[in-house]
């Protein structure tokens, strides 16, 4: 079974930066793609940034997705934080599990981590 967990959220001041981490754990799996989403209060969940599992980094405006090594967590760095960046940040991981020689796709969401930006 593959599990996904986010960490690194908290209360930060506007103008600062924050680094969130997404860790996938389990056995016999590979990652095809990792995406970060967020859900602001009383709004729909929206895509923020992402990169292929084989990637090193990807930049989308103020959002940088990166990983230090192939086995490590996938990080989301947010720069120049704004109050409108407040919300729950989720990591979505898609990949393949190897079960007794057969490959099965998975698409798993973490529980989310709260980010609150004060003005």
Biopython code that builds the backbone (N, CA, C, O; Angstrom):
import numpy as np
from Bio.PDB.StructureBuilder import StructureBuilder

atoms = [
    (1, "UNK", "N", (0.848, -1.186, 0.000)),
    (1, "UNK", "CA", (0.000, 0.000, 0.000)),
    (1, "UNK", "C", (0.888, 1.242, 0.000)),
    (1, "UNK", "O", (1.914, 1.276, 0.680)),
    (2, "UNK", "N", (0.501, 2.245, -0.749)),
    (2, "UNK", "CA", (1.262, 3.493, -0.799)),
    (2, "UNK", "C", (0.510, 4.538, 0.004)),
    (2, "UNK", "O", (-0.706, 4.680, -0.123)),
    (3, "UNK", "N", (1.237, 5.260, 0.824)),
    (3, "UNK", "CA", (0.643, 6.345, 1.598)),
    (3, "UNK", "C", (1.344, 7.651, 1.275)),
    (3, "UNK", "O", (2.534, 7.680, 0.959)),
    (4, "UNK", "N", (0.586, 8.722, 1.362)),
    (4, "UNK", "CA", (1.116, 10.052, 1.053)),
    (4, "UNK", "C", (0.833, 10.971, 2.229)),
    (4, "UNK", "O", (-0.270, 10.967, 2.776)),
    (5, "UNK", "N", (1.817, 11.750, 2.614)),
    (5, "UNK", "CA", (1.630, 12.665, 3.732)),
    (5, "UNK", "C", (2.320, 13.986, 3.444)),
    (5, "UNK", "O", (3.443, 14.023, 2.943)),
    (6, "UNK", "N", (1.625, 15.071, 3.770)),
    (6, "UNK", "CA", (2.207, 16.408, 3.634)),
    (6, "UNK", "C", (2.664, 16.897, 4.999)),
    (6, "UNK", "O", (2.151, 16.472, 6.034)),
    (7, "UNK", "N", (3.636, 17.794, 4.980)),
    (7, "UNK", "CA", (4.094, 18.418, 6.218)),
    (7, "UNK", "C", (4.635, 19.797, 5.892)),
    (7, "UNK", "O", (4.884, 20.125, 4.732)),
    (8, "UNK", "N", (4.814, 20.605, 6.937)),
    (8, "UNK", "CA", (5.456, 21.906, 6.772)),
    (8, "UNK", "C", (4.527, 23.102, 6.804)),
    (8, "UNK", "O", (4.989, 24.239, 6.704)),
    (9, "UNK", "N", (3.226, 22.875, 6.942)),
    (9, "UNK", "CA", (2.314, 24.004, 6.986)),
    (9, "UNK", "C", (2.433, 24.779, 8.286)),
    (9, "UNK", "O", (3.127, 24.359, 9.212)),
    (10, "UNK", "N", (1.750, 25.910, 8.346)),
    (10, "UNK", "CA", (1.770, 26.711, 9.556)),
    (10, "UNK", "C", (1.296, 28.119, 9.297)),
    (10, "UNK", "O", (0.722, 28.425, 8.252)),
    (11, "UNK", "N", (1.551, 28.975, 10.279)),
    (11, "UNK", "CA", (1.179, 30.384, 10.194)),
    (11, "UNK", "C", (2.415, 31.195, 9.813)),
    (11, "UNK", "O", (3.436, 31.136, 10.499)),
    (12, "UNK", "N", (2.322, 31.940, 8.735)),
    (12, "UNK", "CA", (3.449, 32.740, 8.274)),
    (12, "UNK", "C", (2.969, 34.135, 7.922)),
    (12, "UNK", "O", (1.784, 34.355, 7.670)),
    (13, "UNK", "N", (3.903, 35.072, 7.907)),
    (13, "UNK", "CA", (3.550, 36.440, 7.556)),
    (13, "UNK", "C", (3.635, 36.659, 6.060)),
    (13, "UNK", "O", (4.439, 36.034, 5.367)),
    (14, "UNK", "N", (2.805, 37.543, 5.580)),
    (14, "UNK", "CA", (2.851, 37.894, 4.160)),
    (14, "UNK", "C", (4.245, 38.399, 3.801)),
    (14, "UNK", "O", (4.902, 39.094, 4.577)),
    (15, "UNK", "N", (4.667, 38.023, 2.601)),
    (15, "UNK", "CA", (5.989, 38.415, 2.137)),
    (15, "UNK", "C", (7.057, 37.380, 2.394)),
    (15, "UNK", "O", (8.124, 37.412, 1.782)),
    (16, "UNK", "N", (6.775, 36.471, 3.292)),
    (16, "UNK", "CA", (7.744, 35.429, 3.614)),
    (16, "UNK", "C", (7.655, 34.276, 2.645)),
    (16, "UNK", "O", (6.978, 34.353, 1.620)),
    (17, "UNK", "N", (8.349, 33.206, 2.983)),
    (17, "UNK", "CA", (8.320, 32.009, 2.153)),
    (17, "UNK", "C", (8.073, 30.797, 3.038)),
    (17, "UNK", "O", (8.240, 30.846, 4.257)),
    (18, "UNK", "N", (7.676, 29.722, 2.399)),
    (18, "UNK", "CA", (7.327, 28.506, 3.132)),
    (18, "UNK", "C", (7.670, 27.304, 2.277)),
    (18, "UNK", "O", (7.553, 27.343, 1.052)),
    (19, "UNK", "N", (8.097, 26.231, 2.935)),
    (19, "UNK", "CA", (8.410, 25.000, 2.231)),
    (19, "UNK", "C", (7.552, 23.881, 2.781)),
    (19, "UNK", "O", (7.598, 23.578, 3.973)),
    (20, "UNK", "N", (6.772, 23.270, 1.910)),
    (20, "UNK", "CA", (5.971, 22.111, 2.262)),
    (20, "UNK", "C", (6.626, 20.872, 1.679)),
    (20, "UNK", "O", (7.319, 20.939, 0.664)),
    (21, "UNK", "N", (6.399, 19.742, 2.331)),
    (21, "UNK", "CA", (6.964, 18.488, 1.839)),
    (21, "UNK", "C", (5.878, 17.453, 1.644)),
    (21, "UNK", "O", (4.891, 17.413, 2.380)),
    (22, "UNK", "N", (6.076, 16.621, 0.644)),
    (22, "UNK", "CA", (5.154, 15.519, 0.344)),
    (22, "UNK", "C", (5.975, 14.238, 0.327)),
    (22, "UNK", "O", (6.898, 14.089, -0.475)),
    (23, "UNK", "N", (5.631, 13.320, 1.215)),
    (23, "UNK", "CA", (6.368, 12.061, 1.315)),
    (23, "UNK", "C", (5.470, 10.893, 0.953)),
    (23, "UNK", "O", (4.396, 10.715, 1.528)),
    (24, "UNK", "N", (5.920, 10.100, -0.005)),
    (24, "UNK", "CA", (5.214, 8.875, -0.378)),
    (24, "UNK", "C", (5.960, 7.695, 0.223)),
    (24, "UNK", "O", (7.177, 7.583, 0.078)),
    (25, "UNK", "N", (5.231, 6.818, 0.894)),
    (25, "UNK", "CA", (5.868, 5.669, 1.530)),
    (25, "UNK", "C", (5.137, 4.388, 1.151)),
    (25, "UNK", "O", (3.953, 4.405, 0.817)),
    (26, "UNK", "N", (5.858, 3.292, 1.210)),
    (26, "UNK", "CA", (5.294, 1.996, 0.854)),
    (26, "UNK", "C", (6.379, 1.154, 0.233)),
    (26, "UNK", "O", (7.564, 1.473, 0.334)),
    (27, "UNK", "N", (5.977, 0.093, -0.400)),
    (27, "UNK", "CA", (6.955, -0.801, -1.030)),
    (27, "UNK", "C", (6.614, -1.017, -2.498)),
    (27, "UNK", "O", (5.449, -0.983, -2.894)),
    (28, "UNK", "N", (7.642, -1.238, -3.287)),
    (28, "UNK", "CA", (7.511, -1.626, -4.699)),
    (28, "UNK", "C", (6.609, -0.686, -5.492)),
    (28, "UNK", "O", (5.607, -1.111, -6.066)),
    (29, "UNK", "N", (6.966, 0.570, -5.517)),
    (29, "UNK", "CA", (6.190, 1.484, -6.322)),
    (29, "UNK", "C", (7.108, 2.486, -7.011)),
    (29, "UNK", "O", (8.241, 2.718, -6.589)),
    (30, "UNK", "N", (6.590, 3.066, -8.070)),
    (30, "UNK", "CA", (7.298, 4.140, -8.754)),
    (30, "UNK", "C", (6.317, 5.295, -8.941)),
    (30, "UNK", "O", (5.104, 5.096, -9.011)),
    (31, "UNK", "N", (6.863, 6.492, -9.019)),
    (31, "UNK", "CA", (6.033, 7.686, -9.129)),
    (31, "UNK", "C", (6.091, 8.239, -10.548)),
    (31, "UNK", "O", (7.169, 8.452, -11.103)),
    (32, "UNK", "N", (4.916, 8.467, -11.123)),
    (32, "UNK", "CA", (4.836, 9.068, -12.445)),
    (32, "UNK", "C", (4.741, 10.581, -12.375)),
    (32, "UNK", "O", (5.361, 11.288, -13.169)),
    (33, "UNK", "N", (3.962, 11.074, -11.422)),
    (33, "UNK", "CA", (3.750, 12.513, -11.348)),
    (33, "UNK", "C", (3.328, 12.903, -9.932)),
    (33, "UNK", "O", (2.624, 12.162, -9.246)),
    (34, "UNK", "N", (3.771, 14.063, -9.525)),
    (34, "UNK", "CA", (3.379, 14.632, -8.233)),
    (34, "UNK", "C", (2.816, 16.022, -8.485)),
    (34, "UNK", "O", (3.436, 16.841, -9.164)),
    (35, "UNK", "N", (1.647, 16.279, -7.940)),
    (35, "UNK", "CA", (1.022, 17.591, -8.074)),
    (35, "UNK", "C", (0.646, 18.134, -6.702)),
    (35, "UNK", "O", (0.295, 17.391, -5.785)),
    (36, "UNK", "N", (0.731, 19.439, -6.596)),
    (36, "UNK", "CA", (0.267, 20.136, -5.403)),
    (36, "UNK", "C", (-1.002, 20.902, -5.753)),
    (36, "UNK", "O", (-1.095, 21.561, -6.789)),
    (37, "UNK", "N", (-1.968, 20.794, -4.859)),
    (37, "UNK", "CA", (-3.222, 21.524, -4.978)),
    (37, "UNK", "C", (-3.425, 22.295, -3.679)),
    (37, "UNK", "O", (-2.772, 22.028, -2.670)),
    (38, "UNK", "N", (-4.331, 23.242, -3.726)),
    (38, "UNK", "CA", (-4.714, 23.928, -2.491)),
    (38, "UNK", "C", (-6.211, 24.204, -2.528)),
    (38, "UNK", "O", (-6.828, 24.307, -3.588)),
    (39, "UNK", "N", (-6.763, 24.318, -1.338)),
    (39, "UNK", "CA", (-8.178, 24.649, -1.216)),
    (39, "UNK", "C", (-8.318, 25.819, -0.255)),
    (39, "UNK", "O", (-8.244, 25.642, 0.961)),
    (40, "UNK", "N", (-8.522, 27.020, -0.800)),
    (40, "UNK", "CA", (-8.745, 28.185, 0.058)),
    (40, "UNK", "C", (-10.071, 28.031, 0.797)),
    (40, "UNK", "O", (-10.923, 27.246, 0.379)),
    (41, "UNK", "N", (-10.254, 28.764, 1.882)),
    (41, "UNK", "CA", (-11.506, 28.666, 2.631)),
    (41, "UNK", "C", (-12.719, 28.936, 1.751)),
    (41, "UNK", "O", (-12.767, 29.935, 1.033)),
    (42, "UNK", "N", (-13.688, 28.048, 1.812)),
    (42, "UNK", "CA", (-14.957, 28.187, 1.106)),
    (42, "UNK", "C", (-14.796, 28.262, -0.411)),
    (42, "UNK", "O", (-15.642, 28.827, -1.105)),
    (43, "UNK", "N", (-13.714, 27.695, -0.917)),
    (43, "UNK", "CA", (-13.505, 27.667, -2.369)),
    (43, "UNK", "C", (-13.166, 26.253, -2.813)),
    (43, "UNK", "O", (-12.919, 25.364, -1.997)),
    (44, "UNK", "N", (-13.162, 26.070, -4.129)),
    (44, "UNK", "CA", (-12.848, 24.767, -4.692)),
    (44, "UNK", "C", (-11.355, 24.493, -4.625)),
    (44, "UNK", "O", (-10.546, 25.420, -4.568)),
    (45, "UNK", "N", (-11.000, 23.240, -4.632)),
    (45, "UNK", "CA", (-9.599, 22.863, -4.696)),
    (45, "UNK", "C", (-9.047, 23.250, -6.063)),
    (45, "UNK", "O", (-9.724, 23.084, -7.078)),
    (46, "UNK", "N", (-7.814, 23.767, -6.093)),
    (46, "UNK", "CA", (-7.214, 24.217, -7.342)),
    (46, "UNK", "C", (-5.773, 23.713, -7.447)),
    (46, "UNK", "O", (-5.076, 23.548, -6.446)),
    (47, "UNK", "N", (-5.358, 23.478, -8.671)),
    (47, "UNK", "CA", (-3.997, 23.032, -8.927)),
    (47, "UNK", "C", (-3.029, 24.186, -8.722)),
    (47, "UNK", "O", (-3.309, 25.328, -9.086)),
    (48, "UNK", "N", (-1.870, 23.860, -8.125)),
    (48, "UNK", "CA", (-0.859, 24.871, -7.845)),
    (48, "UNK", "C", (0.385, 24.669, -8.706)),
    (48, "UNK", "O", (0.827, 25.583, -9.401)),
    (49, "UNK", "N", (0.930, 23.488, -8.652)),
    (49, "UNK", "CA", (2.165, 23.191, -9.387)),
    (49, "UNK", "C", (2.412, 21.692, -9.335)),
    (49, "UNK", "O", (1.822, 20.987, -8.517)),
    (50, "UNK", "N", (3.287, 21.208, -10.211)),
    (50, "UNK", "CA", (3.592, 19.788, -10.204)),
    (50, "UNK", "C", (4.785, 19.476, -11.069)),
    (50, "UNK", "O", (5.309, 20.340, -11.772)),
    (51, "UNK", "N", (5.211, 18.220, -11.009)),
    (51, "UNK", "CA", (6.311, 17.803, -11.875)),
    (51, "UNK", "C", (6.290, 16.282, -12.031)),
    (51, "UNK", "O", (5.699, 15.578, -11.212)),
    (52, "UNK", "N", (6.934, 15.783, -13.080)),
    (52, "UNK", "CA", (7.020, 14.328, -13.259)),
    (52, "UNK", "C", (7.827, 13.700, -12.126)),
    (52, "UNK", "O", (8.651, 14.357, -11.489)),
    (53, "UNK", "N", (7.573, 12.418, -11.892)),
    (53, "UNK", "CA", (8.292, 11.720, -10.842)),
    (53, "UNK", "C", (9.787, 11.687, -11.067)),
    (53, "UNK", "O", (10.562, 11.620, -10.113)),
    (54, "UNK", "N", (10.197, 11.734, -12.324)),
    (54, "UNK", "CA", (11.625, 11.718, -12.647)),
    (54, "UNK", "C", (12.238, 13.107, -12.631)),
    (54, "UNK", "O", (13.441, 13.256, -12.848)),
    (55, "UNK", "N", (11.429, 14.121, -12.376)),
    (55, "UNK", "CA", (11.924, 15.494, -12.436)),
    (55, "UNK", "C", (12.758, 15.877, -11.235)),
    (55, "UNK", "O", (12.808, 15.175, -10.225)),
    (56, "UNK", "N", (13.411, 17.018, -11.383)),
    (56, "UNK", "CA", (14.230, 17.563, -10.305)),
    (56, "UNK", "C", (13.568, 18.811, -9.741)),
    (56, "UNK", "O", (13.510, 18.996, -8.525)),
    (57, "UNK", "N", (13.074, 19.658, -10.620)),
    (57, "UNK", "CA", (12.386, 20.852, -10.162)),
    (57, "UNK", "C", (11.501, 21.403, -11.267)),
    (57, "UNK", "O", (11.693, 21.120, -12.450)),
    (58, "UNK", "N", (10.525, 22.197, -10.846)),
    (58, "UNK", "CA", (9.605, 22.835, -11.782)),
    (58, "UNK", "C", (9.126, 24.126, -11.131)),
    (58, "UNK", "O", (8.791, 24.149, -9.946)),
    (59, "UNK", "N", (9.098, 25.201, -11.915)),
    (59, "UNK", "CA", (8.710, 26.503, -11.381)),
    (59, "UNK", "C", (7.449, 26.984, -12.077)),
    (59, "UNK", "O", (7.362, 26.994, -13.305)),
    (60, "UNK", "N", (6.469, 27.385, -11.266)),
    (60, "UNK", "CA", (5.233, 27.977, -11.782)),
    (60, "UNK", "C", (4.996, 29.253, -10.988)),
    (60, "UNK", "O", (4.409, 29.228, -9.907)),
    (61, "UNK", "N", (5.458, 30.359, -11.538)),
    (61, "UNK", "CA", (5.296, 31.627, -10.839)),
    (61, "UNK", "C", (6.041, 31.635, -9.507)),
    (61, "UNK", "O", (7.258, 31.458, -9.463)),
    (62, "UNK", "N", (5.288, 31.843, -8.416)),
    (62, "UNK", "CA", (5.897, 31.879, -7.077)),
    (62, "UNK", "C", (6.047, 30.490, -6.462)),
    (62, "UNK", "O", (6.487, 30.362, -5.320)),
    (63, "UNK", "N", (5.689, 29.469, -7.202)),
    (63, "UNK", "CA", (5.678, 28.113, -6.668)),
    (63, "UNK", "C", (6.756, 27.267, -7.338)),
    (63, "UNK", "O", (6.811, 27.171, -8.564)),
    (64, "UNK", "N", (7.606, 26.659, -6.524)),
    (64, "UNK", "CA", (8.667, 25.791, -7.027)),
    (64, "UNK", "C", (8.515, 24.414, -6.435)),
    (64, "UNK", "O", (8.516, 24.242, -5.216)),
    (65, "UNK", "N", (8.384, 23.426, -7.312)),
    (65, "UNK", "CA", (8.327, 22.031, -6.883)),
    (65, "UNK", "C", (9.700, 21.435, -7.115)),
    (65, "UNK", "O", (10.289, 21.631, -8.178)),
    (66, "UNK", "N", (10.216, 20.714, -6.139)),
    (66, "UNK", "CA", (11.555, 20.154, -6.291)),
    (66, "UNK", "C", (11.712, 18.939, -5.389)),
    (66, "UNK", "O", (10.918, 18.698, -4.480)),
    (67, "UNK", "N", (12.760, 18.188, -5.674)),
    (67, "UNK", "CA", (13.126, 17.098, -4.783)),
    (67, "UNK", "C", (14.638, 17.009, -4.771)),
    (67, "UNK", "O", (15.298, 17.231, -5.787)),
    (68, "UNK", "N", (15.179, 16.682, -3.604)),
    (68, "UNK", "CA", (16.630, 16.646, -3.444)),
    (68, "UNK", "C", (17.235, 15.378, -4.025)),
    (68, "UNK", "O", (18.376, 15.394, -4.485)),
    (69, "UNK", "N", (16.484, 14.278, -4.009)),
    (69, "UNK", "CA", (16.966, 13.029, -4.592)),
    (69, "UNK", "C", (15.778, 12.174, -5.007)),
    (69, "UNK", "O", (14.634, 12.475, -4.664)),
    (70, "UNK", "N", (16.054, 11.117, -5.743)),
    (70, "UNK", "CA", (14.997, 10.312, -6.339)),
    (70, "UNK", "C", (14.114, 9.634, -5.298)),
    (70, "UNK", "O", (12.967, 9.294, -5.592)),
    (71, "UNK", "N", (14.619, 9.435, -4.107)),
    (71, "UNK", "CA", (13.855, 8.742, -3.071)),
    (71, "UNK", "C", (13.269, 9.697, -2.037)),
    (71, "UNK", "O", (12.489, 9.290, -1.175)),
    (72, "UNK", "N", (13.646, 10.953, -2.128)),
    (72, "UNK", "CA", (13.262, 11.906, -1.109)),
    (72, "UNK", "C", (11.888, 12.503, -1.321)),
    (72, "UNK", "O", (11.243, 12.229, -2.333)),
    (73, "UNK", "N", (11.426, 13.324, -0.374)),
    (73, "UNK", "CA", (10.127, 13.971, -0.516)),
    (73, "UNK", "C", (10.130, 14.978, -1.668)),
    (73, "UNK", "O", (11.180, 15.449, -2.105)),
    (74, "UNK", "N", (8.936, 15.288, -2.138)),
    (74, "UNK", "CA", (8.768, 16.326, -3.149)),
    (74, "UNK", "C", (8.315, 17.587, -2.422)),
    (74, "UNK", "O", (7.299, 17.587, -1.727)),
    (75, "UNK", "N", (9.068, 18.640, -2.589)),
    (75, "UNK", "CA", (8.819, 19.857, -1.841)),
    (75, "UNK", "C", (8.109, 20.906, -2.688)),
    (75, "UNK", "O", (8.273, 20.966, -3.906)),
    (76, "UNK", "N", (7.323, 21.723, -2.016)),
    (76, "UNK", "CA", (6.699, 22.882, -2.648)),
    (76, "UNK", "C", (7.166, 24.111, -1.885)),
    (76, "UNK", "O", (6.888, 24.259, -0.695)),
    (77, "UNK", "N", (7.870, 24.978, -2.571)),
    (77, "UNK", "CA", (8.301, 26.222, -1.960)),
    (77, "UNK", "C", (7.455, 27.351, -2.510)),
    (77, "UNK", "O", (7.299, 27.496, -3.723)),
    (78, "UNK", "N", (6.914, 28.144, -1.614)),
    (78, "UNK", "CA", (6.082, 29.275, -1.990)),
    (78, "UNK", "C", (6.807, 30.536, -1.547)),
    (78, "UNK", "O", (7.132, 30.695, -0.370)),
    (79, "UNK", "N", (7.053, 31.411, -2.473)),
    (79, "UNK", "CA", (7.748, 32.660, -2.144)),
    (79, "UNK", "C", (6.766, 33.826, -2.166)),
    (79, "UNK", "O", (5.672, 33.731, -2.722)),
    (80, "UNK", "N", (7.185, 34.924, -1.550)),
    (80, "UNK", "CA", (6.368, 36.156, -1.526)),
    (80, "UNK", "C", (4.918, 35.843, -1.148)),
    (80, "UNK", "O", (3.985, 36.202, -1.866)),
    (81, "UNK", "N", (4.751, 35.178, -0.031)),
    (81, "UNK", "CA", (3.428, 34.725, 0.391)),
    (81, "UNK", "C", (2.446, 35.880, 0.525)),
    (81, "UNK", "O", (2.792, 36.982, 0.951)),
    (82, "UNK", "N", (1.203, 35.582, 0.142)),
    (82, "UNK", "CA", (0.122, 36.548, 0.224)),
    (82, "UNK", "C", (-1.003, 35.958, 1.061)),
    (82, "UNK", "O", (-1.115, 34.736, 1.159)),
    (83, "UNK", "N", (-1.831, 36.787, 1.660)),
    (83, "UNK", "CA", (-2.963, 36.250, 2.437)),
    (83, "UNK", "C", (-3.841, 35.318, 1.604)),
    (83, "UNK", "O", (-4.415, 34.367, 2.133)),
    (84, "UNK", "N", (-3.945, 35.586, 0.319)),
    (84, "UNK", "CA", (-4.775, 34.722, -0.531)),
    (84, "UNK", "C", (-4.148, 33.356, -0.786)),
    (84, "UNK", "O", (-4.777, 32.500, -1.409)),
    (85, "UNK", "N", (-2.930, 33.139, -0.321)),
    (85, "UNK", "CA", (-2.325, 31.811, -0.387)),
    (85, "UNK", "C", (-2.821, 30.917, 0.752)),
    (85, "UNK", "O", (-2.500, 29.730, 0.798)),
    (86, "UNK", "N", (-3.587, 31.479, 1.649)),
    (86, "UNK", "CA", (-4.125, 30.705, 2.773)),
    (86, "UNK", "C", (-5.013, 29.580, 2.274)),
    (86, "UNK", "O", (-5.828, 29.766, 1.371)),
    (87, "UNK", "N", (-4.846, 28.422, 2.870)),
    (87, "UNK", "CA", (-5.673, 27.289, 2.508)),
    (87, "UNK", "C", (-5.043, 25.985, 2.953)),
    (87, "UNK", "O", (-3.982, 25.966, 3.577)),
    (88, "UNK", "N", (-5.713, 24.904, 2.623)),
    (88, "UNK", "CA", (-5.156, 23.569, 2.886)),
    (88, "UNK", "C", (-4.441, 23.124, 1.616)),
    (88, "UNK", "O", (-5.011, 23.151, 0.525)),
    (89, "UNK", "N", (-3.208, 22.723, 1.773)),
    (89, "UNK", "CA", (-2.391, 22.292, 0.639)),
    (89, "UNK", "C", (-2.314, 20.772, 0.618)),
    (89, "UNK", "O", (-1.977, 20.128, 1.612)),
    (90, "UNK", "N", (-2.636, 20.224, -0.541)),
    (90, "UNK", "CA", (-2.671, 18.775, -0.716)),
    (90, "UNK", "C", (-1.635, 18.329, -1.742)),
    (90, "UNK", "O", (-1.319, 19.039, -2.697)),
    (91, "UNK", "N", (-1.133, 17.154, -1.512)),
    (91, "UNK", "CA", (-0.228, 16.528, -2.465)),
    (91, "UNK", "C", (-0.958, 15.346, -3.111)),
    (91, "UNK", "O", (-1.612, 14.558, -2.428)),
    (92, "UNK", "N", (-0.838, 15.241, -4.409)),
    (92, "UNK", "CA", (-1.418, 14.113, -5.152)),
    (92, "UNK", "C", (-0.300, 13.379, -5.864)),
    (92, "UNK", "O", (0.483, 13.977, -6.600)),
    (93, "UNK", "N", (-0.234, 12.083, -5.639)),
    (93, "UNK", "CA", (0.824, 11.272, -6.236)),
    (93, "UNK", "C", (0.210, 10.202, -7.117)),
    (93, "UNK", "O", (-0.677, 9.465, -6.687)),
    (94, "UNK", "N", (0.682, 10.120, -8.339)),
    (94, "UNK", "CA", (0.245, 9.084, -9.268)),
    (94, "UNK", "C", (1.438, 8.225, -9.661)),
    (94, "UNK", "O", (2.536, 8.734, -9.888)),
    (95, "UNK", "N", (1.215, 6.939, -9.738)),
    (95, "UNK", "CA", (2.325, 6.069, -10.105)),
    (95, "UNK", "C", (1.863, 4.655, -10.316)),
    (95, "UNK", "O", (0.692, 4.400, -10.598)),
    (96, "UNK", "N", (2.800, 3.730, -10.177)),
    (96, "UNK", "CA", (2.535, 2.307, -10.383)),
    (96, "UNK", "C", (3.040, 1.501, -9.191)),
    (96, "UNK", "O", (4.116, 1.762, -8.654)),
    (97, "UNK", "N", (2.242, 0.520, -8.790)),
    (97, "UNK", "CA", (2.671, -0.428, -7.764)),
    (97, "UNK", "C", (2.975, -1.767, -8.417)),
    (97, "UNK", "O", (2.249, -2.215, -9.305)),
    (98, "UNK", "N", (4.030, -2.389, -7.982)),
    (98, "UNK", "CA", (4.402, -3.712, -8.473)),
    (98, "UNK", "C", (3.927, -4.736, -7.441)),
    (98, "UNK", "O", (4.468, -4.827, -6.339)),
    (99, "UNK", "N", (2.921, -5.492, -7.818)),
    (99, "UNK", "CA", (2.389, -6.528, -6.918)),
    (99, "UNK", "C", (2.569, -7.867, -7.604)),
    (99, "UNK", "O", (1.876, -8.193, -8.567)),
    (100, "UNK", "N", (3.502, -8.625, -7.096)),
    (100, "UNK", "CA", (3.811, -9.974, -7.629)),
    (100, "UNK", "C", (4.056, -9.925, -9.124)),
    (100, "UNK", "O", (3.565, -10.776, -9.865)),
    (101, "UNK", "N", (4.801, -8.950, -9.562)),
    (101, "UNK", "CA", (5.212, -8.851, -10.954)),
    (101, "UNK", "C", (4.233, -8.118, -11.853)),
    (101, "UNK", "O", (4.523, -7.890, -13.028)),
    (102, "UNK", "N", (3.091, -7.750, -11.323)),
    (102, "UNK", "CA", (2.097, -7.006, -12.106)),
    (102, "UNK", "C", (2.070, -5.543, -11.653)),
    (102, "UNK", "O", (2.212, -5.235, -10.469)),
    (103, "UNK", "N", (1.886, -4.664, -12.621)),
    (103, "UNK", "CA", (1.885, -3.233, -12.325)),
    (103, "UNK", "C", (0.450, -2.705, -12.248)),
    (103, "UNK", "O", (-0.365, -2.945, -13.139)),
    (104, "UNK", "N", (0.164, -1.991, -11.176)),
    (104, "UNK", "CA", (-1.168, -1.418, -10.965)),
    (104, "UNK", "C", (-1.030, 0.082, -10.727)),
    (104, "UNK", "O", (-0.212, 0.507, -9.911)),
    (105, "UNK", "N", (-1.817, 0.877, -11.426)),
    (105, "UNK", "CA", (-1.729, 2.324, -11.213)),
    (105, "UNK", "C", (-2.349, 2.737, -9.877)),
    (105, "UNK", "O", (-3.297, 2.110, -9.404)),
    (106, "UNK", "N", (-1.818, 3.771, -9.289)),
    (106, "UNK", "CA", (-2.439, 4.353, -8.103)),
    (106, "UNK", "C", (-2.504, 5.867, -8.252)),
    (106, "UNK", "O", (-1.749, 6.471, -9.014)),
    (107, "UNK", "N", (-3.404, 6.448, -7.520)),
    (107, "UNK", "CA", (-3.639, 7.900, -7.536)),
    (107, "UNK", "C", (-4.068, 8.252, -6.116)),
    (107, "UNK", "O", (-5.220, 8.039, -5.739)),
    (108, "UNK", "N", (-3.155, 8.782, -5.345)),
    (108, "UNK", "CA", (-3.390, 8.938, -3.912)),
    (108, "UNK", "C", (-3.204, 10.383, -3.481)),
    (108, "UNK", "O", (-2.288, 11.077, -3.922)),
    (109, "UNK", "N", (-4.108, 10.816, -2.601)),
    (109, "UNK", "CA", (-4.037, 12.149, -2.020)),
    (109, "UNK", "C", (-3.582, 12.056, -0.567)),
    (109, "UNK", "O", (-3.902, 11.099, 0.137)),
    (110, "UNK", "N", (-2.840, 13.051, -0.138)),
    (110, "UNK", "CA", (-2.523, 13.166, 1.271)),
    (110, "UNK", "C", (-3.677, 13.818, 2.004)),
    (110, "UNK", "O", (-4.677, 14.206, 1.401)),
    (111, "UNK", "N", (-3.523, 13.934, 3.329)),
    (111, "UNK", "CA", (-4.574, 14.506, 4.163)),
    (111, "UNK", "C", (-4.577, 16.032, 4.115)),
    (111, "UNK", "O", (-5.556, 16.667, 4.507)),
    (112, "UNK", "N", (-3.496, 16.611, 3.640)),
    (112, "UNK", "CA", (-3.425, 18.067, 3.549)),
    (112, "UNK", "C", (-2.705, 18.690, 4.723)),
    (112, "UNK", "O", (-2.638, 18.118, 5.811)),
    (113, "UNK", "N", (-2.167, 19.876, 4.483)),
    (113, "UNK", "CA", (-1.518, 20.637, 5.549)),
    (113, "UNK", "C", (-1.980, 22.094, 5.435)),
    (113, "UNK", "O", (-2.030, 22.669, 4.348)),
    (114, "UNK", "N", (-2.310, 22.662, 6.583)),
    (114, "UNK", "CA", (-2.886, 24.012, 6.606)),
    (114, "UNK", "C", (-1.788, 25.072, 6.496)),
    (114, "UNK", "O", (-0.778, 25.022, 7.199)),
    (115, "UNK", "N", (-2.010, 26.021, 5.607)),
    (115, "UNK", "CA", (-1.131, 27.186, 5.489)),
    (115, "UNK", "C", (-1.981, 28.426, 5.725)),
    (115, "UNK", "O", (-2.995, 28.627, 5.058)),
    (116, "UNK", "N", (-1.573, 29.241, 6.661)),
    (116, "UNK", "CA", (-2.271, 30.490, 6.947)),
    (116, "UNK", "C", (-1.288, 31.639, 6.829)),
    (116, "UNK", "O", (-0.250, 31.661, 7.491)),
    (117, "UNK", "N", (-1.630, 32.592, 5.977)),
    (117, "UNK", "CA", (-0.749, 33.745, 5.758)),
    (117, "UNK", "C", (-1.406, 34.979, 6.353)),
    (117, "UNK", "O", (-2.510, 35.357, 5.960)),
    (118, "UNK", "N", (-0.727, 35.597, 7.294)),
    (118, "UNK", "CA", (-1.268, 36.796, 7.933)),
    (118, "UNK", "C", (-0.741, 38.048, 7.240)),
    (118, "UNK", "O", (0.391, 38.086, 6.757)),
    (119, "UNK", "N", (-1.584, 39.060, 7.204)),
    (119, "UNK", "CA", (-1.199, 40.305, 6.516)),
    (119, "UNK", "C", (-0.475, 41.257, 7.463)),
    (119, "UNK", "O", (-0.080, 42.350, 7.056)),
]
sb = StructureBuilder()
sb.init_structure("model")
sb.init_model(0)
sb.init_chain("A")
sb.init_seg("    ")
for serial, (resi, resn, name, xyz) in enumerate(atoms, 1):
    if name == "N":
        sb.init_residue(resn, " ", resi, " ")
    sb.init_atom(name, np.array(xyz, "f"), 0.0, 1.0, " ", f" {name:<3s}", serial, name[0])
structure = sb.get_structure()
